[in-house]
Amino acid sequence: MKVSLSWLKEYIPVDLDPQDISDRLTMAGLEVDSVESLYDYLDNVVVARVDELRKHPNADTLSCCMVDVGGDEPVQIVCGAPNVRQGMTVACALPGAVLPGDLKIKKSKLRGERSCGMLCSGSELRLANDASGIMDLEEGLLPGTPLETALAISDTVFEIDLTPNRPDCLSVIGVAREVGAFTEPMGRVKKPAVVLPQEKIVDKSIHDHVQVSIKDPDLCPRYSAGMLFDVKVGPSPFWLRQKLEAVGQTPINNVVDVTNFVMLETGQPLHAFDFDNLAKGKIIVQKAGSDLDFTTLDSKEHKLEPEMLMICDGERSVALAGVMGGENSEISDATTRVLIESAYFNPISIRRTAKRTGIATDASHRFERGVDPEGTVYAMKRAVSLIADICGASIAKDFIDEHPLKSEPVTISLDTDALNTRLGTDLSCEAIVEILRSVEFQIEQTSENQLNVLVPSFRVDVVRPEDLSEEVARLWGYNNIKTSYPLVPAKGKVLSPVLLLREKIRQILPGFSFYEAINYNFIHGESCDRLKLSDTDPRRSVETILNPISDQMSVLRTSLVPGLLETMKRNNSKQSDSIKIFEIGKVFFATQKGKLPEEREMVAGLITGNRTEQSWFSKKAGVDFYDLKGVVEGLLRSLMISDVLFSKIEADACPYFEPGFGAIVKIADKVVGSLGKIEGQVLKNFGLKQDAYVFDLDLALLLSLMPESLLANPLPKFPSLSRDMTFILDKEIEVGAILGQMKIFAERQSLVENYFLFDVFEGQPLEEGKKSLSFRVVYRSATKTLTEKNIKKVHTHMSASILDKFEADLPE
């Protein structure tokens, strides 16, 4: 948003330095990006006087002028202006000046005569429309005086970077209101009075010419319109062109320029229709429906969506509501009757339309943030008055103001003690009232510290007491609020167990050469199909995102596995084939419609590629299922979680695991996760070409199974004894089942410290369908050194229980 200082002064008397204004606006929350002098290009342009004049010897239309520019000697300048005369006071651009249009002035020769500058017209200096001759300045101005000083035309333009919640400041009056809040006395903004010249109002009612119908009041709660006859379209007067150009607007014609001027002044976008191009004299505000082709003012064709709001006449669409008008009803040189539209549109509707059509205009920028719903009639009358004056038009009697949905005023109950507590200030109730009134809030004091605050209609961002606290803080000055420090108790608080577990895992897994991955909570909508999940799988209960950031992230994840596989794919594409990664994050399961999804925190890991980096002393060997199983065992052991069993997984439980290469992880008879090798078709679905192994563990279950303290047990004082046992069993019997039986026995025998499988054998001389499993049992006592006699009975009973339960045999 650009605002010139001279324009601001039309509404608020201010004598502060421009830099001071910039600093105060920034501290009040309106960040000023730049402060520029409007007439910087007048550097090296001075007042001059033509002392002598003679015809150019080699050109009939040129004159050689001896010009006093304030130096010791006059300089010669060749001039072609027909109005130049001796004794004339003029504007002279000296060598080194750069005029609008990047015209660089330097010493030169014109038809053999030297010229040391340029005598300028008002048009060349953008100070007037007249380009027929050089500027004729008042006599008495001292030659050599900078033109900007002599004409007292210095002006400053502020470029303000506004946050989206301050649409009220997308106008010169809005910024003036903010300036008024820090000038003395506070809050003196004067809006231009709208006085319609009675002599220009004709006895033709607008209602006899125009009918307005709002078919979608939710999207257009208010529509105001005025009408003018005998409009003469042409260039705008200099003062209007100058104001628009100062803030970066390009003048078009007097009608359109007035609508842009009023929009910049009030913040209310307007649109001017050529009334003779509106079929049947009708304005219908409705959704596009099936009429989905529309050509805008910039001659571009757009494909619309049925829900987009349009302004239509009796036969067709004539404007994309709140965004841009149509080519079929634009103002032209032949226009004589003009209909001025001033409306309030639903901000969400305009935002969606502008985004989906890719059209960004000054009007949509304001509408999608929220304009003043009570400001439509004022802005429309202001435009009608100006057009009548500038274009010599007459005004139709009456105005249209269709208002099917009236906006309710917002009243907020404010406790000044609570405000001071929130801000850390000690402002009196009177000071708070004065601050809020300076930006046009209406206050009623109901008790010593209670205020009823009526929010002005243009402040669409203020809806609760906290918003009023922010208003007081920024207008009082953030730098005036004393710095205070919170009380820090001497005793520290214990971190949440979940946080401690996360950090512990982040310390453990890097010890296994894992890197942490952080993926989005959003995944591709086809991820469940890629994982081959069945229709009854709980992980198919995905929550669809209403406004996804891309098609690749359209649902909330129900598993961390797709994200890890996508990360593997990105690494593989960069020739990184050996990967060990893990992720800690939440998964989401859809519940009832309208309810928040169920959240569950998981930890998952993936390994692929070679076990170790290839070198001259190591052979190339790929990772396998047991590498991953060892990582999971090491992780759980580091978390002091015991009683861990790995059991065969059913094929339909994790269809993305290759059959025979998957397992569930059970702790104390609770299933806490799974691990396995990714099935070949799933790898293809994710665009992967090498084997991958993943694990997936429930963090909440792990936390519930962890001991209260992660402190390590003291080192044992007495030595251990180990004994082996070998069994011959059917191949279908799982090792985990035998370890489970040993666990039951160990829980009853305090001497059993550990037990594990250390050898597997199949083939001759064993019978077909049989296998040999060798286990080692470690015994230890906390009070003495064990002897063979101490453990023989225990070892024999453990072996016998396994032989009996699994119908096993001992080797011969």
N, C-alpha and C positions, 0 to 999 in steps of 0.2 A: 504494500500500500504506500503510494507516494502522496505527500501533502506539502504544499508550498506555504511558507510562513505568511505571505501577504494574504493568501486565501483564509488561513486560520484567523488572522486579525479581523476579518469581516464579521466573525461571530464571537470573538473573545478578545478584549483588550489586553495585550501582553507586551511588555517591554524588556523581556529577558533576552540574554544573549542566546543565539541559536545553539551553541554547544551546551549551554546550561539547560535549555529546553530538552535537548537530546538526552542528557544525563538523567534528568528527572523523569522523562518518559520511560527510559530503560529501567530505572529503579521501580517504576510503577507497574512494570510487567509488559510494557510495550517496547520491545527491543528495537532500537534504532540502528539499522545496519550502516547507513551512510548519511552524511550531511554535506550537500553540495550547493555551491553558489549557482544560481540559475543563469547568471550572465558571465560565467567564466570566459566565454568566447570573446567578450569585449575587452580582454587584455590587449593592450597596444592599439585600442581604438580611442581616439581623443577628439576633443573639440578643436576645430580649426577655422581659420578665416581666410577667404579668398582675397588676396591683396591685389593681384594683377591677373588679367585675362587676355589671351590672344589666340587667334585662330591657329590651328595646327597647320604647318606649311605643306604637309603631304596628305592631309585628310580633311574633307569638307565637314564631316560630322564630329570631329574631335576638337577639343580646346586644350591649350597649354596653360595651366594655372600655377601661379606662384602663391603658395599657401603657407600661412603662418601656423605652425603646429606647436608653438611655444618654445622653440629652440632659438639659438643665436642668429641663425639665418633662415629665411623662408626656403621651402623646398618646392621643386617643380613636380606637378602631378598631371598626367594626361587624363582628361575626363571627357566622356561622351554624353553626359546628361544634358538634355535640352534646356533645363531650368537653371543651370549654373550661371552666376553673375558676379561681378566684382563687389566686394564688401559683404558677401553672403557668409553666414556662420553655418558650418557644415560638420558632419561626422567624418573623420578621416581614419582609415585603417593604415597604420604604419607597417613597414617591413617587419616580419616576424609574427604578425597577427594571423590567426587561423579562424576564418569565418565559417558559419554554418554551411554544410555541404563539403567540408574539408577543403575550402578555398584558402590556399596559403598565399599570403601577400609578401612580395619581395621586390627589390629594385629591378627594373627592366627597361627596355627600350620599345616604344610603340611607334612604328613608322619613322624610326630614326631619331625620335625625341625621348630623352630619359624621363622615367616616371618613378618617383620614390614613395609610392603609396597608392591609396585608392579612396576616392570620395564615394560614400556609401548611400544607398537608398534605404528607406525604412524596411522594405521587404528583405533586402540582403542581410540586414541585422536582426531580422525577426522582431522588429519593433512596431511595424505597421504593415498594412496590406499594399500600400502604394509602391509600385515598382516603376512608375513612369519617370521618376527623376530622383535626384539626391535629396536627403533630408534637409529641410530648411529649419534650422534651429533658431531659437530666440536670440536676438541681439543682446550683447552685453556679457555673454559667457566668455570666460577667459580662455584663449587658445592654449592648448597643452593639457587642459583639465581632462582627466579620464571621463569618458562619456557616461559611464555608470554612475559616477559621482555627480556630474553636471545635471543629469536627468533624474537623479534620486530614484533609480529603478532597481536598486539592489534587492535581491530576493534569495531565499534559501529553500531548498527542497529536502525534506526528510523522507528517507525510505525506511519504512517500519515493517519489521518481520513479526506478524501477528500470530498468536497461537490459535488453533481452530475454535476455541471456546469464546473468542471475543469478536463475533461478527458485528457487534455494535460499533467497533472501531474501524470497520471497512467503509468509513465515510469521513468527510472533513469535519462535519458537525460532531461526530463521535470522538474524533481526536481532540477537537477543540474542547469538548466536555472534560476530557482527561487533563488537558492543559489548565482548564479553569479550576481543577481541584487543587492545584498547587500554586495558584496566583492569589493575590490579595485584592479584594475579598474573594473568598472561595465561591465557585459555581456561579458564573455570570454569563453563561452561553445564551446568545440571543439568536433564535432561528428566524430566518427571513419571513416577514409577514406576507401571506398570500392575499393579495388584493386584486380581484378580477376587475378589469376596467369595464364599467357598466356600459359605456358607449359601444363596446365590442361584442356584447352579448346580444344575439339576435333572437327573434321570436320563433325559434325552431327548437323544439324539445328533442333531446337525444333519444328519448323513448319512442319517438315517431320514426326514428331511423334505425335503431339498434335494439336487438333483443339478446339478452345474455342468459344462458342456461348452463348451470353447473350440474353435471350428471354424476360426478364423483367428488362429493364434498369432503371426504376424508383426505383426498389428495389436493384439493383446492378449497380451503375453508372460506376464502374471500377473494372477490374479483371486482375491481373498481375500474371505471372507464370514463373518459371525457372525449368530446368531439369538437373539431374545428373545421370551419369552412374557409374558402378563398385563401388557402395557404399558398404562399409564394416560396417555393423551394429554391435555395441558392446558397452561396457561401455564407458562413457565419461571420458576425462582426468580430473585430480584432480582439476585444476583451474576452470573448468566449473562446476563440481559437487559442489565445495566449494561455488561458487557464488550463485548457485541455492539454496543450503541448507541454506545459510545465510539469505535468504529472505523467507524461509518457503516452497520452492518448493522441491518436491521429484524427484531426477534424475530417468530417465527411460531407455533411451539409447541415444547414441550420436546424432542421427538424431532428435529425439523428443526434446532432451535437448537443441539443438541449436535453434529450433523454439521457445521454451519457453524463452531462453536467449534473443533472438532478440525482442520478444514481451515485455519482462520486460525492455529491454534497450531502445527501440524506442516507445513503446506503440501501435505498429501495430501487431495485432494477425496474426499468420501464421498457415498453416496446411500442413502437409506432407502426400502425398498419395503414396502408393506402386503402381507404374505405371503399373506393370504387372497385377494388379487386376482391372485396368480401361478398361472396354470393348470398343473395337474399337478405342482406343486412343482419346476419345472425352470427353470434359468437357462442359456440358450444364447447364446454370444457369436459373432455371425456378421454377414456383410454383409447389407444390406437386400434385395438380390436384386430380386424382383418386387414385394415389399411396399413400395410407395413413398408411401403416405399415412400420416401420423403426426401425432397431436395431442399437443403438449407440455404441461407443467404450467401454462403461462400461457394455456391454452385456445386456442392458435393452431394452425391446421392447416399442415402443411409438406409440400411435394413433395420426396421424397428422391431420391437417385441410387443406382443399384444397388451402387456401391462403398462407400457409407457404412456404418460399423460400428454395429451395433445390439445392444442387450441384449434378448433375447426370452425369453418363458416357453414353455410347451409348445404355445401356439397362436398367439401374436402378438408384436409388438414392444412392449416396456414402457419402453424408454429409448433415447434417442439417445446412444450411448456417449461418455462424457467431456464431454458438452455439457449435456444437460438430460433430466430424467426425463419419463415420460409421464403424462398425466392419468388413465390407466386403472389406475395403481398407486400413486397418491400417498397420503401419510399423511393420515388424517382423524380426527375426534373418535371415530369408531367403531373405529379400529384397535386391535387387541389383540396381534397377532403382527407382528414387524418383522424384516426381513432387511436387514442392513447390508452394503453393497458397498464394497470398497476395492480398486481395481485400478490397474494400470499400462497405459496405452494408448500406441500409437505417436504421437509428437508431430505428425508430418507428416499422418497421417490425421485427427487431431482438428482441426488447423489448417485443412485443406481443408473439412472438414464445417462448422465454425463459419463460415467465410467464405462458403460457397455457400448455407447456410441463413440467413445473416444473424443468427445467434444468438450473442451474446457474454455469457458467464457467468463467474463467478469460477472455476468448475471448468475450463471450456475455456481460460481465461486461463493457468491453471497447467499443464494437461495439454499444451497446444500448445508450451510452452517446455521441458517435461521435468521430471517429478517424480522423487523418489527411488524407484527400482525395489525397493529393499530396505526401504522404509518402509511398505508396505501393511499388513502384519500388525500392526505397532505401532499405527498410527492406528486400525485396525479394533477392536483390543482396548481402546484408550483410549475410543473411542466407546461400545462395549458396556458398559464399566465405568460410565461416567457415566450412560448411559440406565438401567441397572439401579438406580443410586442415586437419580436424580432422578425417574424414572417408576415406581418401585416394581416393576420388572420382574424376572423370573427369566431366567437365561441357559441356553441350550442347551449341552449338553456337547459339547466338541470345536469345531474351526473348520475351515473350508474354505480351502485354499491351493493352487489349481491354478497350476503354474509350468512350463509346457511349454518355454519358452525362458529359460534362466537368464542373467543379465547377468554378463559377465566383469569382474572388477576391473581397473582401469587402474593400471599401474605405470610410472613415468617415471624414467629415469636422468638425474640432474641433475649437471652439472659446475658447482661453485660459482665457480670462476675464470671460466668463460664467462659465468655470471650477472652477476658483478661487472663484467666487461668490457662486457656488454650495457647494464647500467644506469648505468655510471659511478660505481659505489660501491666501498667497500672493507670489506664486511661479512665477518665471520669465519664459518666453517662453523657454529660453535655458535649464532651469532645467527640465521643463516638457518634452522637446524633449529627454534629456539625460535619464530620467526615463523610457520613453516608449521604447527607443532604447535598453535599458538594457535587455528587454525581447523580442527583435527581431521584434518590430514594425518598419516599414519603414516610415520615416517622410519627408514631403516636406513642407517647410514654404512658404506660399503664400503672407503673409503680416505680419505686426508687431505682430498681435495677432491671426492669422488664420493659421491652420495647416491642411494639407491633410495627413491622416494617413492610410497607407496600412496595413491591418490586416493580420498577418501570417496565413497560411492555417490551422495550428494546433490549433488555438484559435477559435474554433467554437462557443464559448460563447460570443464573442465580436461583436456586430452588430450596436451599436448606440453610440452617444457621452457620454451618462450616463455610459456606460460600460467602456469607457476610463477614465472617472472621477474616477471610482472605482479602476482602475488599478493604477492611480497616487496616490490615497489616501492610498492604502494598501502598495505600494512600498515606498512611502515617509514616511509612518509610521503614523498610526492613533494616536499614542501617541504624535506625533509632531504637530498635529492640535490643535490650541489653543481653549480652551473652551470658547464659547460665549453663551450669554443668549438672548432669544427673547425679543423684546420690549413688555412690558405688559401695555396696556392702563389702565388708572385709572378707566375709565367707563366700567363696565361689559357689555357683550352682552346678550341680551335676548335669552333664549333657544327657539328652534323650538316649535311651538304649539303642534306638534305631540308628541314630547318628553315629554312635560308637561302633555299631556293627558295620555300617557302611565304611567307616574309616579303617576298621580292622581288615575288611576284605580288600580295600584299596592298598593296604600294606602287604597283604599275603600274596595276592595273585601276581604282582610285579616280580615277586621272588621266584615265580615259575616262568619268568620272561614274558608275561602278558602285558599288553598295553590296554589302557582303558579307552573305549569308544563311547561317544555321546551322540546318539541319534535323535531325530525328531520323534515325538509321540505319535505323529501321523504317518501312515503307511499307505501303500497302493491299495485301491479297493479290491484288486484281484489277488491279494497276498494269501488269503485263505484257500483259494483255488490252487495257487502255486504250491502250497504246502500239502495239498491233497486231503484237506480236512473234510470229514463227512458232514452231512447236513445236521446231524445231531450233536456234533462236537461243540462243547461250551465256548470254544474259542472262535466260533462263527458268529457269536452274538456281538457284532461290531456296532459301534456308534458312528453314524455318518455325520460328517462335518457340514454344516449349512453353507459356509462360505470358505471353502478350502483355498489355500494359497497356491495350489497347483493340482492338476489331475493326478499327479503321482502321490499326493498326500491327502486323500479324500476321506479316510476313516481313521478312528483311534485304534492303536495297536492292541491286540489281545495276546501278543507274544513278542518277546524280544528277538526271536530267531530271524524273522524277515529282515530286520535292521542289520543284524550281524552278517547275514548273507549278502546284503547290498553293500556293506562295507568291504567285505571280502572281494566282491566284484570290482569295486573301484580300485582296490589295491592291486588286484590281478591285472587290471587294464594298464597299470603303471609299472608292470614287470616286477611286482613284489608278490612272490608266490608263497613264501613261508611266513605264515601269519599266526600270531597268538593274540587274541583280543578278548576283552570282556566288557560287559555293560551292566550297570545297576540302574534300574529305572522302573517306572510304573507301567502296568498294563491295565486296560479298561474293558469292562464287560457291560454291555447294554442291559438296562433293566426295563422298567415300565416306561412307556412313552411319556415324555414330559418330566421324567425323573433323571437325576444325575447318575452316570454310570458307576458301577462298582469298581473301586480301584484296588489293585494288589501290587505290591512291590516285589520285584524279582531280581535275581542276579543270573546272568547267562554268560557263557564263554564259547569261543570257537577256536579250533586249531586246524591248520591245513599246511601242506607242504612237507618240508624235510624236518627231521627231528633235531638236527644240528646243522650249523652252517658248513658247507662243503669246504674241505681243506685237504692238504696232502696226507695228513695223518688220520683222516676219518673217512669212512665209506658213506656214500649217499644212501640214506634210509628214510623213508617216509614215516610220518606219524601214523599211529593206529588207535584203535579203540582203547587199548590199555594205557596209552599215554594220557588220554583224556581222563580215564578212570583214576589214574594215579594222581592227577591234578585235583580232582574232586575229593579223593581220600585225604590228600595233603591239606586241602582247604578246611575240611571238616575237622581234621586232627588238630590243626592250628587254632580252631575255634573251640577246642576242648570238648567237641561233640563225639560221644562214643556210641556204641551199639548200632553202627552203621552196617546195613546190609544192601547188597545189590541183587535184584531179582529180575528174572526175564520179564520183558514187557510184552503185552498183548499187541498184535499188529494194528488193531483199530484204535488203540490208545494214542499212538504217535505214528500216523501213517507216513510221516516224512522221514522216518528211520528205516534203514535197510533191514529186512527181516534177519534175525540172528545177530544183529549188531546194535541192539538197544537194550537198555536196562532202566528200571525204576530205582530210585534211591529211597530206602526206608530207614527211618530212625525211630526206635521205640514204637514200632508197628505203625508209624505214620508215614505216608508217602509225601516226601518233600520236594521231589523233582524227578528229572529223567536225564539220561545222556545216551548218545548213540551216534551212528554214522548216517549222514544225510543220504537218502535214497537217490538213485541215479536220475530218475525223471524229475525230481524236485530240483536237483542241481541244474538240469537243462532249463527248467521253468524260470530260474533266476539267472540264466546265462552263464553258468559256471562250468568249468571243464575239468576240475580236479577234485579229489575227495575232500570232504570236510566233516569234522566231528564237532558236535555241540553238546553243552550241558545247560540245564535250565533249573534253577532252584528257587523255592518260595522263601523270601527273606523273613516274612512274619513267622513262618513255621520254624525256621532256623533259630530265630530269636527266642521263641518259646522253649526250645530244646537245649539252649545253651546254659551252662552253669552260671550261677550268679557272679562268680569271679573267674576271670581268665588267667589267674595266677597259676604258674606251673607248680606241679607237685615237687616236693624236695627230692633230691637224689637219694636212691635207696642205699642203706648201710650194708646190706647183706647180699651176697652173690646169688645169681639165679641158676636154676637147672632147667635144661630143655630136653624133651623127649619127643621122638617122632612116632607117627602112626600112619600106616599105609592101608588103604582099603581098595578092594576091587568091586566096582559097582556098575549098574547099567548106565549107558552113555546119556540117557535122558535125565538122570538125576542131576539137579543143579548144585554147584559148589556152595551157593548161597544157602541152600537148605541145610547142608551139613554144618556150615558155620553157624547157622541159627540154632541147631541142636547143641553145638558146642557152647554157644552163648548161654543157653538155658542151664547147662551143667555148670558153667563157670560162675554164674550168679549165685549158685549154692555153695561153691567152693572158693574160699578166700585166697587159696594158694595159687590159683590160675591167674597169671598176670597178662598173658597174651596168647593168641593162637592164630595161625595163618597157613594158607596153602603155599607149598614151595615147589611142588613138582606134579606134572600131569604126564601120563603115558598112555598111548593107544597102539594097538597093533600086536603082532606076534611077540611072545607066545600067548597073549591074551585071546580069549574067545571073541568072535565077532559080536559087536554090540556092547562090549565091556570097555572100561577104562580104569586106570590105576591113579588114585589121588593120594598124595603124601602131604601130611599136615605136621606142623611143628607146634608143640605146646610149651610155653615158657612158664615155669613155676618160680615163685619167690615168696619169702616170708618177711614180714616187717619186723619180726622180733628175734629171728635166729637164722643160722645157716642150715639150709635143708640138706637132708641125706636121702639116699635112694629109698630107705625105708619110709620116709615121710610122704613121698609122692607116688610110691608103687600102687597103693590101693586106689588113690584118686585117678591115676592114669588108666588103670585097668577098668574101672567103672565107666569112665568117659568112652573108652574104646568099645566096651560092651554095649553101651546105649546106642552108639552109632550103628554097630553091626546088627543090632536087633531092629532098630527103626527103619533102616534102609535096605534090609536083607542083603547086607554086604558080606564079602568074604575077605579073609586075610590072605596075603600072598603065601605061596608054598615056600 
